[in-house]
Amino acid sequence: MSTPKSIKITERKSQRPPTTVNPAAEAKYQADRRSALKERLAGGEEVAVEPLRSSQGSLHFEVTRRPE
């Protein structure tokens, strides 16, 4: 059984702390979430975590394994 190379993760608005409309604060929040996801999902593997989009307060990420 093979593991998918890419998965998508959504963080719903209800899971997020309230953020301001400050774009710099939002960018930092997204970068922090990306780092946390990367650490949690890596499990010793190299993974790339990229934000897909932010819509109505939800963050959407794509996690991809790096080729070995």
RAMOPE-V623769 format. One record per pair of residues at least 12 apart in sequence whose C-alpha atoms are under 7 Angstrom apart, sorted by sequence separation. I is the first residue (numbers start at 1). GAP is how many residues later the second one is. D is the distance in whole Angstrom. If there is no record, write none. Layout:
BEGIN
i = <I,I>
gap = <GAP,GAP>
d = <D,D>
END
This chain:
BEGIN
i = <49,50,49,50,49,34,48,49,47,48,47,48,47,48,46,47,46,13,13,12,11,12,10,11,10,11,10,9,10,9,8,9,8,7,8,6,7,6,7,6,5,6,5>
gap = <12,12,13,13,14,15,15,15,16,16,17,17,18,18,19,19,20,44,45,46,47,47,48,48,49,49,50,51,51,52,53,53,54,55,55,56,56,57,57,58,59,59,60>
d = <7,5,6,7,5,6,6,7,7,5,6,6,4,7,6,5,6,5,5,5,6,7,7,5,6,6,4,6,6,5,6,6,4,6,6,7,5,5,7,4,6,7,6>
END
